[in-house]
Each structure stands twice: as structure tokens, then as C-alpha cells.
């Protein structure tokens, strides 16, 4: 990702896809296994992107180069406490 705008744009695209999947099955219809897997993958990607954006902002606020932030692996971001 080049900058915060790119990260936010990617987040928006993934959220749109997530909402499309959820709306398609909002009336008691269950997701297929492929759709469930895609929804789970979207959630992981979103967690990673939000984490990356937070890292970039924290680095910038600390006077550091935000480009030094790196996406963390799913096992790290999925175990954060909410």
C-alpha cells in the first residue's frame, strides 16, 4: 500500500464486498461454504488493513516514517482483544 488513502480505499472495497455477501443472505438464508470462507477471509484482511492504518498513524504521530509500518500476519491481528 502506498499511503493511507490507498489503505482506506481498499478497506472500503472489502467492506462493500462484505456487505454484499451479508445482504444476499440476510433473510434467513445461509451462506455457502465458499461464501462463508470468503467472508472469513474478508474479516481477516480488514483486521490487517485497520492494524496497518493504526500503525502508520501511530508512527506519524511519533515523528517516524509511516512507511516503516508493515502488515502483520493474520495470527497476530486475529488475537487482539477488542
Residue frames as a rotation matrix with the C-alpha (Angstrom) as fourth column:
UNK 1
0.582 0.813 0.000 0.00
0.813 -0.582 0.000 0.00
0.000 0.000 -1.000 0.00
UNK 2
-0.157 -0.690 0.706 1.38
0.670 -0.600 -0.437 3.37
0.726 0.404 0.557 -0.95
UNK 3
-0.877 -0.125 0.464 -0.37
-0.192 -0.795 -0.575 5.62
0.441 -0.594 0.673 1.55
UNK 4
-0.809 0.580 0.094 -3.28
-0.008 0.149 -0.989 5.96
-0.588 -0.801 -0.116 3.95
UNK 5
-0.130 0.795 -0.593 -5.70
-0.875 -0.373 -0.308 6.86
-0.466 0.479 0.744 1.15
UNK 6
-0.348 -0.063 -0.935 -4.90
-0.699 0.682 0.214 3.62
0.624 0.729 -0.282 -0.67
UNK 7
-0.977 -0.026 -0.210 -5.41
0.120 0.747 -0.654 1.62
0.174 -0.664 -0.727 2.52
UNK 8
-0.563 0.819 -0.107 -8.74
-0.271 -0.306 -0.913 3.32
-0.780 -0.485 0.394 3.23
UNK 9
-0.094 0.506 -0.857 -9.88
-0.995 -0.079 0.063 2.77
-0.036 0.859 0.511 -0.36
UNK 10
-0.633 -0.190 -0.751 -9.02
-0.314 0.949 0.025 -0.94
0.708 0.252 -0.660 -0.08
UNK 11
-0.938 0.345 -0.018 -10.89
0.122 0.285 -0.951 -1.13
-0.323 -0.894 -0.309 3.25
UNK 12
-0.302 0.870 -0.390 -13.94
-0.699 -0.480 -0.529 0.46
-0.648 0.113 0.753 1.61
UNK 13
-0.217 0.175 -0.960 -13.87
-0.865 0.422 0.272 -2.08
0.453 0.890 0.060 -1.23
UNK 14
-0.844 -0.152 -0.514 -13.63
0.042 0.937 -0.346 -5.01
0.534 -0.313 -0.785 1.15
UNK 15
-0.789 0.614 -0.037 -16.43
-0.069 -0.148 -0.987 -3.63
-0.611 -0.775 0.159 3.35
UNK 16
-0.168 0.734 -0.658 -18.63
-0.956 -0.283 -0.071 -3.25
-0.239 0.618 0.749 0.27
UNK 17
-0.399 -0.040 -0.916 -17.98
-0.501 0.847 0.181 -6.87
0.768 0.531 -0.357 -0.67
UNK 18
-0.981 0.019 -0.195 -18.65
0.175 0.535 -0.827 -7.98
0.088 -0.845 -0.528 2.92
UNK 19
-0.551 0.821 -0.152 -21.97
-0.434 -0.438 -0.787 -6.10
-0.713 -0.368 0.597 2.98
UNK 20
-0.176 0.454 -0.873 -22.97
-0.957 0.130 0.261 -7.54
0.232 0.881 0.412 -0.39
UNK 21
-0.686 -0.127 -0.716 -22.43
-0.069 0.991 -0.111 -11.06
0.724 -0.027 -0.689 0.93
UNK 22
-0.935 0.316 -0.163 -24.33
0.207 0.109 -0.972 -10.33
-0.289 -0.942 -0.167 4.13
UNK 23
-0.408 0.820 -0.402 -27.26
-0.732 -0.557 -0.392 -8.66
-0.545 0.135 0.827 2.33
UNK 24
-0.400 0.210 -0.892 -27.58
-0.743 0.495 0.450 -11.55
0.536 0.843 -0.042 -0.11
UNK 25
-0.407 0.183 -0.895 -28.30
0.335 0.942 0.040 -13.85
0.850 -0.283 -0.445 2.81
UNK 26
-0.905 -0.025 0.425 -29.99
-0.322 -0.612 -0.723 -11.54
0.278 -0.791 0.545 5.28
UNK 27
-0.024 0.990 0.139 -33.39
-0.960 -0.062 0.274 -13.19
0.280 -0.127 0.952 5.18
UNK 28
0.430 0.197 0.881 -32.51
-0.676 0.717 0.170 -16.41
-0.598 -0.668 0.442 6.97
UNK 29
0.948 -0.184 -0.261 -30.68
-0.090 0.630 -0.771 -17.91
0.307 0.754 0.581 4.01
UNK 30
0.646 -0.760 0.075 -27.38
0.094 0.177 0.980 -19.45
-0.758 -0.626 0.185 4.94
UNK 31
0.333 -0.662 -0.672 -24.11
-0.902 -0.431 -0.023 -18.80
-0.274 0.614 -0.741 3.17
UNK 32
0.886 -0.185 -0.425 -22.50
-0.057 0.867 -0.496 -21.50
0.460 0.463 0.757 1.09
UNK 33
0.670 -0.701 -0.243 -19.21
0.607 0.330 0.723 -22.86
-0.427 -0.632 0.647 2.39
UNK 34
-0.161 -0.730 0.665 -17.35
0.945 -0.307 -0.108 -20.83
0.283 0.611 0.739 -0.27
UNK 35
0.278 0.347 0.896 -19.19
0.151 -0.937 0.316 -17.67
0.949 0.048 -0.312 0.76
UNK 36
0.992 0.048 -0.114 -18.52
0.116 -0.035 0.993 -18.34
0.043 -0.998 -0.040 4.44
UNK 37
0.280 -0.960 -0.007 -14.83
0.905 0.262 0.335 -18.83
-0.319 -0.100 0.942 3.66
UNK 38
-0.177 -0.306 0.936 -14.76
0.699 -0.708 -0.100 -15.60
0.693 0.636 0.339 1.65
UNK 39
0.694 0.507 0.511 -16.48
-0.010 -0.703 0.711 -13.70
0.719 -0.499 -0.483 4.47
UNK 40
0.852 -0.445 -0.274 -13.92
0.407 0.235 0.883 -15.00
-0.329 -0.864 0.381 6.96
UNK 41
-0.064 -0.910 0.410 -11.08
0.998 -0.049 0.048 -14.04
-0.024 0.412 0.911 4.61
UNK 42
0.148 0.202 0.968 -12.56
0.384 -0.914 0.132 -10.55
0.911 0.352 -0.213 4.24
UNK 43
0.963 0.261 0.061 -12.70
0.034 -0.344 0.938 -10.14
0.266 -0.902 -0.340 8.02
UNK 44
0.471 -0.867 -0.163 -9.04
0.739 0.287 0.610 -11.12
-0.482 -0.408 0.775 8.36
UNK 45
-0.219 -0.554 0.803 -7.97
0.900 -0.433 -0.053 -8.78
0.377 0.712 0.593 5.55
UNK 46
0.489 0.475 0.732 -9.95
0.167 -0.874 0.456 -5.94
0.856 -0.100 -0.507 7.13
UNK 47
0.949 -0.192 -0.251 -8.33
0.252 -0.020 0.967 -6.55
-0.191 -0.981 0.029 10.51
UNK 48
0.086 -0.982 0.167 -4.90
0.940 0.136 0.312 -6.48
-0.329 0.130 0.935 8.87
UNK 49
-0.154 -0.119 0.981 -5.62
0.694 -0.719 0.022 -3.27
0.703 0.684 0.193 6.99
UNK 50
0.807 0.460 0.370 -7.05
0.048 -0.676 0.735 -1.48
0.589 -0.575 -0.568 10.05
UNK 51
0.731 -0.612 -0.301 -4.00
0.513 0.203 0.834 -2.57
-0.449 -0.765 0.462 12.03
UNK 52
-0.167 -0.818 0.550 -1.68
0.986 -0.153 0.072 -1.27
0.025 0.554 0.832 9.30
UNK 53
0.194 0.320 0.927 -3.53
0.383 -0.895 0.229 2.05
0.903 0.311 -0.296 9.21
UNK 54
0.987 0.161 -0.028 -3.27
0.078 -0.314 0.946 2.37
0.143 -0.936 -0.322 13.02
UNK 55
0.359 -0.928 -0.099 0.46
0.814 0.259 0.519 1.59
-0.456 -0.267 0.849 12.86
UNK 56
-0.196 -0.421 0.886 1.00
0.851 -0.522 -0.060 4.23
0.488 0.742 0.460 10.18
UNK 57
0.544 0.485 0.685 -0.89
0.107 -0.849 0.517 6.86
0.832 -0.208 -0.514 12.19
UNK 58
0.938 -0.239 -0.251 0.99
0.271 0.056 0.961 5.98
-0.215 -0.969 0.117 15.38
UNK 59
0.038 -0.975 0.217 4.35
0.969 0.089 0.229 6.20
-0.243 0.202 0.949 13.59
UNK 60
-0.059 -0.001 0.998 3.38
0.590 -0.807 0.034 9.56
0.805 0.591 0.049 12.07
UNK 61
0.828 0.451 0.332 2.27
-0.004 -0.588 0.809 10.89
0.560 -0.671 -0.485 15.49
UNK 62
0.765 -0.611 -0.202 5.59
0.416 0.231 0.879 9.76
-0.491 -0.757 0.432 16.97
UNK 63
0.537 -0.557 -0.634 7.52
-0.646 -0.755 0.116 11.64
-0.543 0.347 -0.765 14.28
UNK 64
-0.408 -0.654 0.637 8.52
-0.066 0.718 0.693 8.43
-0.911 0.241 -0.336 12.48
UNK 65
-0.740 0.087 -0.667 8.12
-0.673 -0.092 0.734 7.48
0.002 0.992 0.126 8.84
UNK 66
0.156 0.891 0.426 4.69
-0.769 0.381 -0.514 5.87
-0.620 -0.247 0.744 8.39
UNK 67
0.511 -0.006 -0.859 6.09
-0.745 0.496 -0.446 3.80
0.429 0.868 0.249 5.53
UNK 68
-0.636 -0.770 0.055 8.00
-0.665 0.511 -0.545 1.81
0.391 -0.383 -0.837 8.14
UNK 69
-0.071 0.705 0.705 4.72
-0.777 0.404 -0.483 0.17
-0.625 -0.582 0.520 9.19
UNK 70
-0.828 -0.207 -0.521 4.24
-0.497 0.702 0.511 -3.38
0.260 0.682 -0.684 8.00
UNK 71
0.277 0.944 -0.181 1.17
-0.776 0.331 0.537 -5.56
0.567 -0.008 0.824 7.67
UNK 72
-0.498 -0.387 0.776 1.10
-0.806 0.537 -0.250 -8.13
-0.320 -0.750 -0.579 10.44
UNK 73
-0.888 0.128 -0.443 0.24
-0.122 0.862 0.492 -11.76
0.444 0.491 -0.750 9.87
UNK 74
-0.011 1.000 0.009 -3.34
-0.350 -0.012 0.937 -12.89
0.937 0.007 0.350 10.46
UNK 75
0.167 0.079 -0.983 -2.45
0.701 0.691 0.175 -14.87
0.693 -0.719 0.060 13.58
UNK 76
-0.813 -0.488 -0.318 -1.29
0.575 -0.583 -0.574 -11.63
0.095 -0.649 0.755 15.21
UNK 77
-0.851 0.475 0.222 -4.18
-0.442 -0.878 0.186 -9.35
0.283 0.061 0.957 14.32
UNK 78
-0.031 0.890 -0.454 -6.82
-0.191 0.441 0.877 -12.00
0.981 0.114 0.157 14.94
UNK 79
0.006 -0.021 -1.000 -5.75
0.829 0.559 -0.006 -12.39
0.559 -0.829 0.021 18.57
UNK 80
-0.849 -0.204 0.487 -6.09
-0.028 -0.904 -0.427 -8.73
0.528 -0.376 0.762 19.56
UNK 81
-0.503 0.715 -0.485 -8.56
0.794 0.162 -0.585 -8.02
-0.340 -0.680 -0.650 22.30
UNK 82
-0.350 0.489 0.799 -11.46
0.537 -0.594 0.599 -5.89
0.767 0.639 -0.055 21.14
